[in-house]
Amino acid sequence: MIYSMTGYGKSVLQLPTKKITIELKSLNSKNLDLNARMPSIYREKELSIRKLLAAKLVRGKVDFSIYVEATAEDTSTQINTPVVKQYIEQLKNVVDGDAIELLKMAVRFPDALNTVREEIDEDEWNTIEAQINTAVSDLIEHRLDEGKVLEQDFNKRVATIDNILEQVIAIDPERIEAVRERLLKGVEELKEKYDENRFEQELVYYIEKFDITEEKVRLKNHLDYFIESINSKDSNGKKLGFISQEMGREINTIGSKSNYAPMQQLVVQMKDELEKIKEQLLNVL
């Protein structure tokens, strides 16, 4: 079971005087990169929100937002009545005007309005925090769905590499024979006498340098381990990345040792599939 780092979660909370929307977006990243946006009244809770998200989301570029929309009469701004009256009295000494016009001018002056600092209602915050958990769960579910798509792709591509490896194993005997014949033909073209026994010894030594038995076995083991890791309980993209690097190392060694065009073509196909796996692994949690 694997999780993608791509996901989206949303939760909407309707309170008596306001509507609160909590939104989470996640993309791939090597570590947790969290950006939080929220009204100033909730800023004191930012640290606890970050801890919650870090514990549940682990990795990814995460955008967290709280949007507040007033749905009823609820204001923290009040008219500073004594100051406004004082401004009006002073204006009467400067200009002639009716009371409405003087009031319009007075409320524009400094300190005409008082903004009362809002305090968080803990009961309200507990309700909001529950909705944050709901949005996180929504995002994790989305990540799991995306992970299932990735898992299908990985299984398909690993199976393709495994199939190509079987073709490599099948043509390996003819590759060795082709290398032998090529070397023998090269020596014969020299038209020089040579010790056949010594030549055969040197030939065996030379061909042993091109033996890919160990690489074939290790690559097969890495392919099996990759599938085993996908099916484990934990989603570990970094671990799968390490395994893919080992797969690449064995494939490259087979290619450098092959010295045989048909096998090198198969190696190119395996490399192509592995590169696609590595690209997708960047999205795995």
BELRA-V346931 format. One record per residue. N is the residue number from 1. RES is the residue in one letter. PHI is phi as a letter, one per 30 degrees, with the letter a starting at -180 (999 if undefined). NEAR is the number of other C-alpha atoms within 12 Angstrom. D_CENTER is the distance of its C-alpha to the mean C-alpha in Angstrom with 1 decimal. Layout:
{{N:RES:PHI:NEAR:D_CENTER} {N:RES:PHI:NEAR:D_CENTER}}
This chain:
{{1:M:999:29:15.5} {2:I:b:40:11.7} {3:Y:c:40:9.1} {4:S:d:37:6.3} {5:M:d:40:3.6} {6:T:d:36:5.8} {7:G:a:35:9.2} {8:Y:b:33:12.5} {9:G:b:30:15.3} {10:K:b:30:18.8} {11:S:b:29:22.1} {12:V:c:27:25.5} {13:L:b:29:28.3} {14:Q:c:21:31.9} {15:L:c:20:34.2} {16:P:e:14:37.9} {17:T:c:16:37.6} {18:K:a:20:34.0} {19:K:c:19:30.9} {20:I:c:30:27.6} {21:T:c:29:24.3} {22:I:c:37:21.0} {23:E:b:33:17.8} {24:L:b:39:14.1} {25:K:b:31:11.3} {26:S:b:40:7.5} {27:L:b:31:5.0} {28:N:d:30:2.1} {29:S:a:24:4.8} {30:K:d:21:7.1} {31:N:b:22:8.7} {32:L:d:24:9.4} {33:D:c:23:10.5} {34:L:c:29:12.6} {35:N:c:24:15.1} {36:A:c:28:17.9} {37:R:b:24:20.7} {38:M:a:22:23.7} {39:P:d:20:27.5} {40:S:e:17:29.4} {41:I:d:20:31.1} {42:Y:c:27:27.9} {43:R:d:20:26.9} {44:E:d:15:28.5} {45:K:c:25:26.0} {46:E:d:23:23.0} {47:L:d:15:22.8} {48:S:d:17:23.0} {49:I:d:32:20.3} {50:R:d:27:17.9} {51:K:d:16:19.0} {52:L:d:22:18.4} {53:L:d:35:14.9} {54:A:d:22:14.0} {55:A:d:14:15.8} {56:K:c:25:14.2} {57:L:c:45:10.5} {58:V:i:30:10.3} {59:R:b:33:7.0} {60:G:k:36:4.9} {61:K:d:28:7.2} {62:V:c:34:9.6} {63:D:c:30:12.9} {64:F:c:34:15.7} {65:S:b:32:19.1} {66:I:c:33:22.5} {67:Y:c:26:25.0} {68:V:c:24:28.7} {69:E:b:20:31.3} {70:A:d:17:35.0} {71:T:c:15:36.8} {72:A:a:12:40.1} {73:E:d:11:42.4} {74:D:a:15:40.7} {75:T:b:17:41.2} {76:S:c:15:41.1} {77:T:c:15:43.4} {78:Q:b:18:47.1} {79:I:d:22:50.2} {80:N:d:21:52.0} {81:T:e:17:55.4} {82:P:e:17:57.8} {83:V:d:22:56.1} {84:V:d:27:56.1} {85:K:d:23:59.8} {86:Q:d:20:60.6} {87:Y:d:26:59.0} {88:I:d:29:61.0} {89:E:d:21:64.2} {90:Q:d:18:63.6} {91:L:d:23:62.8} {92:K:d:19:66.0} {93:N:d:12:67.8} {94:V:c:11:66.1} {95:V:b:14:65.9} {96:D:c:14:67.5} {97:G:a:16:65.2} {98:D:d:14:64.7} {99:A:d:18:62.7} {100:I:d:12:59.7} {101:E:d:16:59.4} {102:L:d:25:59.8} {103:L:d:25:57.1} {104:K:e:18:54.6} {105:M:d:23:55.4} {106:A:d:28:55.3} {107:V:d:26:51.9} {108:R:d:18:50.4} {109:F:d:22:51.7} {110:P:e:14:49.9} {111:D:i:20:49.6} {112:A:d:24:50.8} {113:L:c:20:47.7} {114:N:c:19:46.3} {115:T:c:13:42.7} {116:V:d:14:42.4} {117:R:d:12:39.3} {118:E:d:15:37.5} {119:E:c:16:36.7} {120:I:d:18:34.0} {121:D:d:13:35.6} {122:E:d:12:34.2} {123:D:d:12:34.8} {124:E:d:20:32.9} {125:W:d:23:30.0} {126:N:d:15:29.9} {127:T:d:21:29.6} {128:I:d:31:26.8} {129:E:d:28:24.9} {130:A:d:20:25.3} {131:Q:d:27:23.8} {132:I:d:33:20.8} {133:N:d:27:20.3} {134:T:d:26:20.8} {135:A:d:34:18.1} {136:V:d:37:15.6} {137:S:d:25:16.9} {138:D:d:26:16.6} {139:L:d:36:12.9} {140:I:d:33:12.4} {141:E:d:25:14.7} {142:H:d:28:12.8} {143:R:e:36:9.6} {144:L:d:28:12.4} {145:D:d:23:13.9} {146:E:d:28:10.9} {147:G:d:33:10.7} {148:K:d:22:14.4} {149:V:d:22:14.2} {150:L:d:33:12.0} {151:E:d:33:14.5} {152:Q:d:21:17.3} {153:D:d:25:16.3} {154:F:d:35:15.9} {155:N:e:27:19.2} {156:K:d:20:20.8} {157:R:d:29:19.9} {158:V:d:38:20.8} {159:A:d:23:24.0} {160:T:d:25:24.7} {161:I:d:37:24.5} {162:D:d:33:26.7} {163:N:d:21:29.1} {164:I:d:31:29.4} {165:L:d:38:29.9} {166:E:d:21:32.8} {167:Q:d:24:34.3} {168:V:d:37:34.0} {169:I:d:29:35.9} {170:A:d:17:38.4} {171:I:c:23:39.4} {172:D:d:30:39.4} {173:P:e:21:43.2} {174:E:d:20:44.1} {175:R:d:27:42.0} {176:I:d:29:44.0} {177:E:d:19:47.2} {178:A:d:21:46.4} {179:V:d:27:45.7} {180:R:d:26:49.1} {181:E:d:17:51.0} {182:R:d:18:49.6} {183:L:d:22:50.6} {184:L:d:21:54.0} {185:K:d:13:54.7} {186:G:d:13:53.9} {187:V:d:19:56.4} {188:E:d:15:59.0} {189:E:d:11:58.7} {190:L:d:11:59.8} {191:K:h:10:63.1} {192:E:c:10:63.6} {193:K:d:11:64.8} {194:Y:b:14:62.4} {195:D:d:12:62.5} {196:E:d:14:60.8} {197:N:d:10:60.1} {198:R:d:12:58.5} {199:F:d:19:56.5} {200:E:d:18:55.2} {201:Q:d:13:54.2} {202:E:d:18:52.3} {203:L:d:24:50.8} {204:V:d:20:49.5} {205:Y:d:14:48.1} {206:Y:d:18:46.4} {207:I:d:27:44.9} {208:E:d:18:43.6} {209:K:d:20:41.4} {210:F:c:27:39.7} {211:D:d:26:39.2} {212:I:c:31:35.6} {213:T:e:22:36.3} {214:E:d:19:34.1} {215:E:d:28:31.2} {216:K:d:33:31.5} {217:V:d:22:31.6} {218:R:d:24:28.6} {219:L:d:36:26.5} {220:K:d:30:27.5} {221:N:d:22:26.6} {222:H:d:30:23.1} {223:L:d:37:22.6} {224:D:d:23:24.0} {225:Y:d:24:21.9} {226:F:d:38:18.7} {227:I:d:28:19.8} {228:E:d:24:21.0} {229:S:d:27:17.8} {230:I:d:34:16.0} {231:N:d:22:18.9} {232:S:d:18:18.9} {233:K:d:11:18.4} {234:D:c:19:15.3} {235:S:c:31:11.8} {236:N:b:30:11.3} {237:G:d:38:8.9} {238:K:d:25:10.8} {239:K:d:26:14.0} {240:L:d:37:13.4} {241:G:d:30:12.7} {242:F:d:20:16.0} {243:I:d:32:17.8} {244:S:d:39:16.8} {245:Q:d:24:18.3} {246:E:d:25:21.4} {247:M:e:38:21.7} {248:G:d:32:21.7} {249:R:d:23:24.3} {250:E:d:32:26.6} {251:I:d:42:26.3} {252:N:d:27:27.2} {253:T:d:26:30.1} {254:I:e:36:31.4} {255:G:d:30:31.3} {256:S:d:22:33.2} {257:K:c:29:35.8} {258:S:e:37:36.3} {259:N:h:29:38.9} {260:Y:a:26:39.2} {261:A:e:20:38.1} {262:P:e:22:37.3} {263:M:d:33:35.1} {264:Q:d:27:33.3} {265:Q:d:23:32.5} {266:L:d:31:30.9} {267:V:d:38:28.9} {268:V:d:25:27.6} {269:Q:d:27:26.5} {270:M:d:37:24.6} {271:K:d:31:22.9} {272:D:d:22:21.9} {273:E:d:30:20.3} {274:L:d:40:18.6} {275:E:d:24:17.0} {276:K:d:24:15.6} {277:I:d:36:14.2} {278:K:d:30:12.6} {279:E:d:20:11.1} {280:Q:d:31:9.5} {281:L:d:37:8.5} {282:L:d:31:6.0} {283:N:c:37:3.9} {284:V:d:43:5.6} {285:L:d:40:5.9}}
